[in-house]
């Protein structure tokens, strides 16, 4: 049983990663504000970590059944 993430799950993970990325830069005291490219790159890294964690969680659950 090979499960792929659904579009809804990917959208939620993407939104959460953008919020987390923006939150990280909220605590950085930069008068010009965060660069949009840097925020998007950090969000992509966070998204990759979330997606790997999601995949690993489902793989472990499938193995235990």
VENTAFEN-V454149 format. One record per residue. N is the residue number from 1. RES is the residue in one small letter. PSI is psi in degrees with one decimal (NA if undefined). OMEGA is omega in radians with two decimals (999 if undefined). Layout:
# VENTAFEN-V454149
N:RES:PSI:OMEGA + N:RES:PSI:OMEGA
This chain:
# VENTAFEN-V454149
1:x:99.1:-3.08 + 2:x:108.7:-3.10 + 3:x:135.7:3.05 + 4:x:150.2:3.12 + 5:x:140.6:3.12 + 6:x:160.5:-3.12 + 7:x:-38.0:-3.14 + 8:x:-42.4:3.12 + 9:x:-42.7:3.13 + 10:x:-38.6:3.11 + 11:x:-40.9:3.12 + 12:x:-44.8:3.11 + 13:x:-39.0:3.12 + 14:x:-42.6:3.12 + 15:x:-42.1:3.13 + 16:x:-38.8:3.14 + 17:x:-37.1:3.08 + 18:x:-41.0:3.12 + 19:x:-43.3:3.13 + 20:x:-41.9:3.12 + 21:x:-44.6:3.13 + 22:x:-36.2:3.13 + 23:x:-38.5:3.10 + 24:x:-45.1:-3.11 + 25:x:-11.9:3.04 + 26:x:-33.7:-3.10 + 27:x:-7.2:3.08 + 28:x:126.7:-3.09 + 29:x:84.2:3.13 + 30:x:118.4:-3.09 + 31:x:-26.8:-3.13 + 32:x:-14.2:-3.10 + 33:x:168.7:-3.10 + 34:x:146.1:3.07 + 35:x:134.2:-3.09 + 36:x:-38.0:3.13 + 37:x:-42.2:-3.14 + 38:x:-40.2:3.11 + 39:x:-43.1:-3.13 + 40:x:-39.6:3.11 + 41:x:-44.5:3.10 + 42:x:-38.0:3.09 + 43:x:-38.4:3.11 + 44:x:-38.6:3.10 + 45:x:-45.1:3.12 + 46:x:-40.1:3.10 + 47:x:-42.4:3.13 + 48:x:-40.2:3.10 + 49:x:-44.6:3.10 + 50:x:-42.6:-3.13 + 51:x:-41.1:3.09 + 52:x:-41.3:3.11 + 53:x:-41.8:3.10 + 54:x:-45.8:-3.14 + 55:x:-43.9:-3.14 + 56:x:-40.4:3.11 + 57:x:-46.9:-3.13 + 58:x:-33.3:3.12 + 59:x:-41.7:3.12 + 60:x:-41.8:3.10 + 61:x:-37.6:3.13 + 62:x:-34.6:-3.14 + 63:x:-30.6:-3.09 + 64:x:-12.2:-3.11 + 65:x:NA:999
